[in-house]
Amino acid sequence: MRAHPILAALARAALVGAALASGIRAQVLPFRRYDVEEGLANSRVNSVFQDSRGYLWFATWEGLSRFDGAEFRNYGTREGLPTFLVNSVAEDPKGRIWVATQGGGVARLLDPAERPRDSKGSMFEAHRVGPEREANIVLGILFDASGNLWCGCESGIYRSSIQPSGDPSAGPSGSLSFEKIHETAAVDSKQFGCVDERGRVWLSTKGGIVEFEGPKVVARHAPPAADETPPLALLRTPRGGILALYTKEVFELERADGDGSGSV
Protein backbone atom coordinates (compact mmCIF):
# COMPACT_ATOMS: atom_id res chain seq x y z
CA MET A 1 0.00 0.00 0.00
CA ARG A 2 1.01 3.59 -0.41
CA ALA A 3 -0.41 6.77 1.08
CA HIS A 4 -2.79 8.31 -1.39
CA PRO A 5 -1.94 11.79 -2.72
CA ILE A 6 -5.49 12.98 -2.20
CA LEU A 7 -4.74 13.66 1.46
CA ALA A 8 -1.78 15.86 0.63
CA ALA A 9 -3.89 17.71 -1.93
CA LEU A 10 -6.64 18.31 0.60
CA ALA A 11 -4.12 19.59 3.14
CA ARG A 12 -2.67 22.03 0.61
CA ALA A 13 -6.15 23.19 -0.32
CA ALA A 14 -6.95 23.82 3.34
CA LEU A 15 -3.82 25.92 3.78
CA VAL A 16 -4.58 27.96 0.67
CA GLY A 17 -8.14 28.48 1.83
CA ALA A 18 -6.99 29.68 5.23
CA ALA A 19 -4.52 32.11 3.64
CA LEU A 20 -7.20 33.59 1.40
CA ALA A 21 -9.94 33.67 3.99
CA SER A 22 -8.98 37.11 5.28
CA GLY A 23 -9.35 38.65 1.82
CA ILE A 24 -12.45 36.83 0.57
CA ARG A 25 -15.87 37.00 2.08
CA ALA A 26 -16.99 33.50 3.03
CA GLN A 27 -20.01 32.21 1.19
CA VAL A 28 -22.71 30.84 3.45
CA LEU A 29 -24.32 27.81 1.87
CA PRO A 30 -27.99 27.16 2.64
CA PHE A 31 -28.60 24.03 4.69
CA ARG A 32 -31.88 22.43 5.52
CA ARG A 33 -32.16 19.88 8.29
CA TYR A 34 -34.32 16.81 7.88
CA ASP A 35 -35.36 14.96 11.01
CA VAL A 36 -38.33 13.12 12.45
CA GLU A 37 -40.40 16.30 12.31
CA GLU A 38 -39.87 16.41 8.53
CA GLY A 39 -40.83 12.74 8.13
CA LEU A 40 -37.57 10.81 8.64
CA ALA A 41 -38.19 7.48 10.40
CA ASN A 42 -35.56 8.07 13.10
CA SER A 43 -32.85 10.63 13.89
CA ARG A 44 -30.13 7.96 14.00
CA VAL A 45 -29.14 7.12 10.43
CA ASN A 46 -26.78 4.21 9.79
CA SER A 47 -26.26 4.77 6.06
CA VAL A 48 -27.57 6.61 3.01
CA PHE A 49 -27.96 5.12 -0.47
CA GLN A 50 -29.02 6.68 -3.78
CA ASP A 51 -30.62 4.30 -6.26
CA SER A 52 -30.56 4.35 -10.06
CA ARG A 53 -33.78 6.42 -10.17
CA GLY A 54 -32.41 9.13 -7.92
CA TYR A 55 -34.28 8.27 -4.73
CA LEU A 56 -32.38 8.56 -1.44
CA TRP A 57 -32.76 5.69 1.01
CA PHE A 58 -31.96 6.10 4.71
CA ALA A 59 -31.22 3.07 6.89
CA THR A 60 -32.27 4.13 10.38
CA TRP A 61 -32.70 2.74 13.86
CA GLU A 62 -36.45 2.60 13.30
CA GLY A 63 -36.90 1.42 9.76
CA LEU A 64 -36.20 2.46 6.19
CA SER A 65 -36.94 5.92 4.75
CA ARG A 66 -37.17 6.89 1.08
CA PHE A 67 -36.80 10.54 0.12
CA ASP A 68 -37.89 11.82 -3.29
CA GLY A 69 -36.68 15.38 -2.84
CA ALA A 70 -39.96 16.59 -1.37
CA GLU A 71 -41.17 14.09 1.22
CA PHE A 72 -40.31 10.87 3.02
CA ARG A 73 -41.94 7.45 2.69
CA ASN A 74 -41.22 5.20 5.66
CA TYR A 75 -41.15 1.41 5.98
CA GLY A 76 -41.06 -0.41 9.29
CA THR A 77 -42.04 -3.70 10.87
CA ARG A 78 -45.70 -2.92 10.16
CA GLU A 79 -44.82 -2.94 6.46
CA GLY A 80 -43.01 -6.27 6.77
CA LEU A 81 -39.40 -5.50 7.77
CA PRO A 82 -38.11 -8.45 9.84
CA THR A 83 -36.59 -6.03 12.42
CA PHE A 84 -36.87 -2.30 12.93
CA LEU A 85 -33.11 -1.57 12.84
CA VAL A 86 -31.73 -1.29 9.30
CA ASN A 87 -27.96 -1.20 8.73
CA SER A 88 -27.54 -0.63 5.00
CA VAL A 89 -29.27 -0.54 1.62
CA ALA A 90 -28.30 -1.88 -1.83
CA GLU A 91 -29.83 -2.16 -5.29
CA ASP A 92 -29.67 -5.32 -7.37
CA PRO A 93 -29.11 -5.39 -11.16
CA LYS A 94 -32.88 -5.38 -11.70
CA GLY A 95 -33.27 -2.12 -9.78
CA ARG A 96 -34.81 -3.75 -6.70
CA ILE A 97 -34.04 -2.45 -3.20
CA TRP A 98 -32.55 -4.72 -0.54
CA VAL A 99 -31.79 -3.97 3.10
CA ALA A 100 -29.46 -5.46 5.70
CA THR A 101 -31.01 -5.70 9.16
CA GLN A 102 -29.78 -6.11 12.71
CA GLY A 103 -30.87 -9.64 13.53
CA GLY A 104 -33.42 -10.27 10.79
CA GLY A 105 -31.15 -11.16 7.88
CA VAL A 106 -31.85 -9.37 4.60
CA ALA A 107 -35.09 -8.24 3.01
CA ARG A 108 -36.20 -7.04 -0.40
CA LEU A 109 -38.78 -4.34 -0.93
CA LEU A 110 -41.43 -5.81 -3.21
CA ASP A 111 -42.32 -3.98 -6.39
CA PRO A 112 -45.90 -2.62 -6.38
CA ALA A 113 -47.06 -5.34 -8.79
CA GLU A 114 -45.74 -8.05 -6.42
CA ARG A 115 -47.42 -6.73 -3.30
CA PRO A 116 -50.63 -8.30 -2.02
CA ARG A 117 -53.78 -6.35 -2.76
CA ASP A 118 -54.66 -6.57 0.90
CA SER A 119 -53.25 -3.40 2.46
CA LYS A 120 -52.26 -5.45 5.52
CA GLY A 121 -49.94 -7.69 3.51
CA SER A 122 -46.17 -7.50 3.81
CA MET A 123 -44.29 -5.16 1.50
CA PHE A 124 -41.02 -7.03 2.04
CA GLU A 125 -39.67 -10.47 1.26
CA ALA A 126 -37.40 -11.49 4.14
CA HIS A 127 -34.55 -14.00 3.98
CA ARG A 128 -32.51 -15.36 6.86
CA VAL A 129 -28.81 -15.69 6.10
CA GLY A 130 -28.12 -18.53 8.52
CA PRO A 131 -29.61 -20.41 11.47
CA GLU A 132 -27.58 -18.65 14.17
CA ARG A 133 -28.28 -15.15 15.42
CA GLU A 134 -24.89 -13.71 14.42
CA ALA A 135 -25.41 -14.72 10.77
CA ASN A 136 -28.53 -12.55 10.66
CA ILE A 137 -26.81 -9.47 12.05
CA VAL A 138 -25.95 -8.17 8.60
CA LEU A 139 -23.64 -5.16 8.73
CA GLY A 140 -23.40 -4.51 5.01
CA ILE A 141 -24.53 -5.89 1.65
CA LEU A 142 -23.46 -5.53 -1.97
CA PHE A 143 -24.10 -7.10 -5.36
CA ASP A 144 -21.29 -8.25 -7.62
CA ALA A 145 -21.13 -7.99 -11.40
CA SER A 146 -23.01 -11.29 -11.78
CA GLY A 147 -25.85 -10.24 -9.50
CA ASN A 148 -24.77 -12.36 -6.52
CA LEU A 149 -25.65 -10.97 -3.11
CA TRP A 150 -22.79 -10.65 -0.59
CA CYS A 151 -23.51 -10.20 3.12
CA GLY A 152 -20.99 -9.04 5.69
CA CYS A 153 -22.22 -10.49 8.97
CA GLU A 154 -21.01 -10.77 12.53
CA SER A 155 -20.30 -14.46 11.97
CA GLY A 156 -18.48 -14.12 8.64
CA ILE A 157 -18.98 -13.45 4.93
CA TYR A 158 -21.90 -15.05 3.09
CA ARG A 159 -22.64 -15.21 -0.62
CA SER A 160 -25.86 -16.12 -2.38
CA SER A 161 -26.94 -16.39 -5.97
CA ILE A 162 -30.53 -15.44 -6.73
CA GLN A 163 -32.04 -18.18 -8.88
CA PRO A 164 -35.54 -18.11 -10.41
CA SER A 165 -37.84 -20.77 -9.10
CA GLY A 166 -41.09 -22.28 -10.31
CA ASP A 167 -42.15 -22.91 -6.73
CA PRO A 168 -44.58 -20.16 -5.64
CA SER A 169 -43.61 -20.74 -2.01
CA ALA A 170 -40.08 -19.57 -2.81
CA GLY A 171 -41.31 -16.01 -3.23
CA PRO A 172 -40.84 -13.53 -6.09
CA SER A 173 -37.06 -13.62 -5.71
CA GLY A 174 -37.00 -17.35 -6.31
CA SER A 175 -34.77 -19.69 -4.34
CA LEU A 176 -32.28 -17.82 -2.17
CA SER A 177 -29.74 -19.80 -0.18
CA PHE A 178 -26.55 -18.53 1.39
CA GLU A 179 -23.11 -20.09 1.54
CA LYS A 180 -20.59 -19.09 4.17
CA ILE A 181 -17.36 -18.45 2.29
CA HIS A 182 -15.23 -16.75 4.93
CA GLU A 183 -15.12 -17.22 8.70
CA THR A 184 -13.92 -13.75 9.70
CA ALA A 185 -16.57 -11.17 10.53
CA ALA A 186 -16.98 -8.12 8.35
CA VAL A 187 -16.08 -4.71 9.72
CA ASP A 188 -19.02 -2.69 11.00
CA SER A 189 -19.11 -0.37 8.00
CA LYS A 190 -21.69 0.14 5.29
CA GLN A 191 -18.92 0.50 2.70
CA PHE A 192 -17.20 -2.70 3.75
CA GLY A 193 -16.62 -3.82 0.17
CA CYS A 194 -16.56 -3.00 -3.51
CA VAL A 195 -16.25 -4.69 -6.90
CA ASP A 196 -13.30 -3.99 -9.22
CA GLU A 197 -13.33 -3.74 -13.02
CA ARG A 198 -12.62 -7.47 -13.38
CA GLY A 199 -15.59 -8.42 -11.24
CA ARG A 200 -13.53 -9.36 -8.20
CA VAL A 201 -15.02 -8.55 -4.82
CA TRP A 202 -12.89 -6.79 -2.18
CA LEU A 203 -14.11 -6.94 1.41
CA SER A 204 -12.85 -5.46 4.66
CA THR A 205 -12.95 -7.98 7.48
CA LYS A 206 -11.70 -7.86 11.04
CA GLY A 207 -8.74 -9.91 9.81
CA GLY A 208 -7.86 -7.51 6.98
CA ILE A 209 -8.78 -7.01 3.33
CA VAL A 210 -9.78 -10.14 1.42
CA GLU A 211 -10.06 -10.35 -2.37
CA PHE A 212 -12.47 -12.85 -3.94
CA GLU A 213 -12.92 -14.22 -7.42
CA GLY A 214 -16.32 -15.86 -7.21
CA PRO A 215 -16.44 -17.70 -3.89
CA LYS A 216 -12.67 -18.30 -3.92
CA VAL A 217 -10.19 -16.20 -1.93
CA VAL A 218 -7.44 -15.12 -4.33
CA ALA A 219 -5.53 -12.70 -2.09
CA ARG A 220 -5.27 -11.31 1.43
CA HIS A 221 -3.95 -7.79 1.77
CA ALA A 222 -2.08 -6.88 4.93
CA PRO A 223 -2.65 -3.54 6.70
CA PRO A 224 0.04 -0.84 6.36
CA ALA A 225 1.09 -1.37 9.99
CA ALA A 226 0.99 -4.44 12.21
CA ASP A 227 -1.24 -2.73 14.78
CA GLU A 228 -3.52 -1.04 12.23
CA THR A 229 -7.23 -1.71 12.55
CA PRO A 230 -9.10 -2.88 9.42
CA PRO A 231 -10.14 -0.17 6.94
CA LEU A 232 -13.44 1.56 7.55
CA ALA A 233 -14.33 1.49 3.87
CA LEU A 234 -13.18 0.21 0.49
CA LEU A 235 -13.88 2.31 -2.59
CA ARG A 236 -13.25 1.80 -6.29
CA THR A 237 -11.55 4.72 -8.03
CA PRO A 238 -12.46 5.99 -11.54
CA ARG A 239 -9.19 4.46 -12.79
CA GLY A 240 -10.19 1.05 -11.47
CA GLY A 241 -7.98 1.06 -8.38
CA ILE A 242 -9.06 0.31 -4.81
CA LEU A 243 -8.84 2.85 -1.98
CA ALA A 244 -8.70 1.64 1.62
CA LEU A 245 -9.89 4.25 4.13
CA TYR A 246 -8.28 3.83 7.54
CA THR A 247 -8.88 5.92 10.65
CA LYS A 248 -6.12 8.43 9.93
CA GLU A 249 -4.95 7.73 6.38
CA VAL A 250 -6.10 6.65 2.93
CA PHE A 251 -4.12 4.03 1.00
CA GLU A 252 -4.34 2.82 -2.57
CA LEU A 253 -3.85 -0.89 -3.07
CA GLU A 254 -1.16 -1.57 -5.66
CA ARG A 255 -0.94 -4.73 -7.71
CA ALA A 256 2.43 -6.36 -7.70
CA ASP A 257 1.62 -8.41 -10.82
CA GLY A 258 -0.89 -8.54 -13.61
CA ASP A 259 -3.60 -10.47 -11.80
CA GLY A 260 -3.74 -8.32 -8.70
CA SER A 261 -2.85 -11.11 -6.30
CA GLY A 262 0.50 -9.76 -5.21
CA SER A 263 1.51 -7.77 -2.15
CA VAL A 264 0.17 -4.30 -1.38
C-alpha positions as CSV (number, residue, x, y, z in Angstrom):
1,M,0.0,0.0,0.0
2,R,1.0,3.6,-0.4
3,A,-0.4,6.8,1.1
4,H,-2.8,8.3,-1.4
5,P,-1.9,11.8,-2.7
6,I,-5.5,13.0,-2.2
7,L,-4.7,13.7,1.5
8,A,-1.8,15.9,0.6
9,A,-3.9,17.7,-1.9
10,L,-6.6,18.3,0.6
11,A,-4.1,19.6,3.1
12,R,-2.7,22.0,0.6
13,A,-6.1,23.2,-0.3
14,A,-7.0,23.8,3.3
15,L,-3.8,25.9,3.8
16,V,-4.6,28.0,0.7
17,G,-8.1,28.5,1.8
18,A,-7.0,29.7,5.2
19,A,-4.5,32.1,3.6
20,L,-7.2,33.6,1.4
21,A,-9.9,33.7,4.0
22,S,-9.0,37.1,5.3
23,G,-9.3,38.7,1.8
24,I,-12.4,36.8,0.6
25,R,-15.9,37.0,2.1
26,A,-17.0,33.5,3.0
27,Q,-20.0,32.2,1.2
28,V,-22.7,30.8,3.5
29,L,-24.3,27.8,1.9
30,P,-28.0,27.2,2.6
31,F,-28.6,24.0,4.7
32,R,-31.9,22.4,5.5
33,R,-32.2,19.9,8.3
34,Y,-34.3,16.8,7.9
35,D,-35.4,15.0,11.0
36,V,-38.3,13.1,12.4
37,E,-40.4,16.3,12.3
38,E,-39.9,16.4,8.5
39,G,-40.8,12.7,8.1
40,L,-37.6,10.8,8.6
41,A,-38.2,7.5,10.4
42,N,-35.6,8.1,13.1
43,S,-32.8,10.6,13.9
44,R,-30.1,8.0,14.0
45,V,-29.1,7.1,10.4
46,N,-26.8,4.2,9.8
47,S,-26.3,4.8,6.1
48,V,-27.6,6.6,3.0
49,F,-28.0,5.1,-0.5
50,Q,-29.0,6.7,-3.8
51,D,-30.6,4.3,-6.3
52,S,-30.6,4.4,-10.1
53,R,-33.8,6.4,-10.2
54,G,-32.4,9.1,-7.9
55,Y,-34.3,8.3,-4.7
56,L,-32.4,8.6,-1.4
57,W,-32.8,5.7,1.0
58,F,-32.0,6.1,4.7
59,A,-31.2,3.1,6.9
60,T,-32.3,4.1,10.4
61,W,-32.7,2.7,13.9
62,E,-36.4,2.6,13.3
63,G,-36.9,1.4,9.8
64,L,-36.2,2.5,6.2
65,S,-36.9,5.9,4.8
66,R,-37.2,6.9,1.1
67,F,-36.8,10.5,0.1
68,D,-37.9,11.8,-3.3
69,G,-36.7,15.4,-2.8
70,A,-40.0,16.6,-1.4
71,E,-41.2,14.1,1.2
72,F,-40.3,10.9,3.0
73,R,-41.9,7.5,2.7
74,N,-41.2,5.2,5.7
75,Y,-41.2,1.4,6.0
76,G,-41.1,-0.4,9.3
77,T,-42.0,-3.7,10.9
78,R,-45.7,-2.9,10.2
79,E,-44.8,-2.9,6.5
80,G,-43.0,-6.3,6.8
81,L,-39.4,-5.5,7.8
82,P,-38.1,-8.4,9.8
83,T,-36.6,-6.0,12.4
84,F,-36.9,-2.3,12.9
85,L,-33.1,-1.6,12.8
86,V,-31.7,-1.3,9.3
87,N,-28.0,-1.2,8.7
88,S,-27.5,-0.6,5.0
89,V,-29.3,-0.5,1.6
90,A,-28.3,-1.9,-1.8
91,E,-29.8,-2.2,-5.3
92,D,-29.7,-5.3,-7.4
93,P,-29.1,-5.4,-11.2
94,K,-32.9,-5.4,-11.7
95,G,-33.3,-2.1,-9.8
96,R,-34.8,-3.7,-6.7
97,I,-34.0,-2.4,-3.2
98,W,-32.5,-4.7,-0.5
99,V,-31.8,-4.0,3.1
100,A,-29.5,-5.5,5.7
101,T,-31.0,-5.7,9.2
102,Q,-29.8,-6.1,12.7
103,G,-30.9,-9.6,13.5
104,G,-33.4,-10.3,10.8
105,G,-31.1,-11.2,7.9
106,V,-31.9,-9.4,4.6
107,A,-35.1,-8.2,3.0
108,R,-36.2,-7.0,-0.4
109,L,-38.8,-4.3,-0.9
110,L,-41.4,-5.8,-3.2
111,D,-42.3,-4.0,-6.4
112,P,-45.9,-2.6,-6.4
113,A,-47.1,-5.3,-8.8
114,E,-45.7,-8.0,-6.4
115,R,-47.4,-6.7,-3.3
116,P,-50.6,-8.3,-2.0
117,R,-53.8,-6.3,-2.8
118,D,-54.7,-6.6,0.9
119,S,-53.2,-3.4,2.5
120,K,-52.3,-5.5,5.5
121,G,-49.9,-7.7,3.5
122,S,-46.2,-7.5,3.8
123,M,-44.3,-5.2,1.5
124,F,-41.0,-7.0,2.0
125,E,-39.7,-10.5,1.3
126,A,-37.4,-11.5,4.1
127,H,-34.5,-14.0,4.0
128,R,-32.5,-15.4,6.9
129,V,-28.8,-15.7,6.1
130,G,-28.1,-18.5,8.5
131,P,-29.6,-20.4,11.5
132,E,-27.6,-18.7,14.2
133,R,-28.3,-15.1,15.4
134,E,-24.9,-13.7,14.4
135,A,-25.4,-14.7,10.8
136,N,-28.5,-12.5,10.7
137,I,-26.8,-9.5,12.1
138,V,-26.0,-8.2,8.6
139,L,-23.6,-5.2,8.7
140,G,-23.4,-4.5,5.0
141,I,-24.5,-5.9,1.6
142,L,-23.5,-5.5,-2.0
143,F,-24.1,-7.1,-5.4
144,D,-21.3,-8.3,-7.6
145,A,-21.1,-8.0,-11.4
146,S,-23.0,-11.3,-11.8
147,G,-25.9,-10.2,-9.5
148,N,-24.8,-12.4,-6.5
149,L,-25.6,-11.0,-3.1
150,W,-22.8,-10.6,-0.6
151,C,-23.5,-10.2,3.1
152,G,-21.0,-9.0,5.7
153,C,-22.2,-10.5,9.0
154,E,-21.0,-10.8,12.5
155,S,-20.3,-14.5,12.0
156,G,-18.5,-14.1,8.6
157,I,-19.0,-13.5,4.9
158,Y,-21.9,-15.0,3.1
159,R,-22.6,-15.2,-0.6
160,S,-25.9,-16.1,-2.4
161,S,-26.9,-16.4,-6.0
162,I,-30.5,-15.4,-6.7
163,Q,-32.0,-18.2,-8.9
164,P,-35.5,-18.1,-10.4
165,S,-37.8,-20.8,-9.1
166,G,-41.1,-22.3,-10.3
167,D,-42.2,-22.9,-6.7
168,P,-44.6,-20.2,-5.6
169,S,-43.6,-20.7,-2.0
170,A,-40.1,-19.6,-2.8
171,G,-41.3,-16.0,-3.2
172,P,-40.8,-13.5,-6.1
173,S,-37.1,-13.6,-5.7
174,G,-37.0,-17.3,-6.3
175,S,-34.8,-19.7,-4.3
176,L,-32.3,-17.8,-2.2
177,S,-29.7,-19.8,-0.2
178,F,-26.5,-18.5,1.4
179,E,-23.1,-20.1,1.5
180,K,-20.6,-19.1,4.2
181,I,-17.4,-18.5,2.3
182,H,-15.2,-16.8,4.9
183,E,-15.1,-17.2,8.7
184,T,-13.9,-13.8,9.7
185,A,-16.6,-11.2,10.5
186,A,-17.0,-8.1,8.4
187,V,-16.1,-4.7,9.7
188,D,-19.0,-2.7,11.0
189,S,-19.1,-0.4,8.0
190,K,-21.7,0.1,5.3
191,Q,-18.9,0.5,2.7
192,F,-17.2,-2.7,3.8
193,G,-16.6,-3.8,0.2
194,C,-16.6,-3.0,-3.5
195,V,-16.3,-4.7,-6.9
196,D,-13.3,-4.0,-9.2
197,E,-13.3,-3.7,-13.0
198,R,-12.6,-7.5,-13.4
199,G,-15.6,-8.4,-11.2
200,R,-13.5,-9.4,-8.2
201,V,-15.0,-8.5,-4.8
202,W,-12.9,-6.8,-2.2
203,L,-14.1,-6.9,1.4
204,S,-12.9,-5.5,4.7
205,T,-12.9,-8.0,7.5
206,K,-11.7,-7.9,11.0
207,G,-8.7,-9.9,9.8
208,G,-7.9,-7.5,7.0
209,I,-8.8,-7.0,3.3
210,V,-9.8,-10.1,1.4
211,E,-10.1,-10.4,-2.4
212,F,-12.5,-12.9,-3.9
213,E,-12.9,-14.2,-7.4
214,G,-16.3,-15.9,-7.2
215,P,-16.4,-17.7,-3.9
216,K,-12.7,-18.3,-3.9
217,V,-10.2,-16.2,-1.9
218,V,-7.4,-15.1,-4.3
219,A,-5.5,-12.7,-2.1
220,R,-5.3,-11.3,1.4
221,H,-3.9,-7.8,1.8
222,A,-2.1,-6.9,4.9
223,P,-2.6,-3.5,6.7
224,P,0.0,-0.8,6.4
225,A,1.1,-1.4,10.0
226,A,1.0,-4.4,12.2
227,D,-1.2,-2.7,14.8
228,E,-3.5,-1.0,12.2
229,T,-7.2,-1.7,12.5
230,P,-9.1,-2.9,9.4
231,P,-10.1,-0.2,6.9
232,L,-13.4,1.6,7.5
233,A,-14.3,1.5,3.9
234,L,-13.2,0.2,0.5
235,L,-13.9,2.3,-2.6
236,R,-13.2,1.8,-6.3
237,T,-11.5,4.7,-8.0
238,P,-12.5,6.0,-11.5
239,R,-9.2,4.5,-12.8
240,G,-10.2,1.0,-11.5
241,G,-8.0,1.1,-8.4
242,I,-9.1,0.3,-4.8
243,L,-8.8,2.8,-2.0
244,A,-8.7,1.6,1.6
245,L,-9.9,4.2,4.1
246,Y,-8.3,3.8,7.5
247,T,-8.9,5.9,10.7
248,K,-6.1,8.4,9.9
249,E,-5.0,7.7,6.4
250,V,-6.1,6.6,2.9
251,F,-4.1,4.0,1.0
252,E,-4.3,2.8,-2.6
253,L,-3.8,-0.9,-3.1
254,E,-1.2,-1.6,-5.7
255,R,-0.9,-4.7,-7.7
256,A,2.4,-6.4,-7.7
257,D,1.6,-8.4,-10.8
258,G,-0.9,-8.5,-13.6
259,D,-3.6,-10.5,-11.8
260,G,-3.7,-8.3,-8.7
261,S,-2.9,-11.1,-6.3
262,G,0.5,-9.8,-5.2
263,S,1.5,-7.8,-2.2
264,V,0.2,-4.3,-1.4
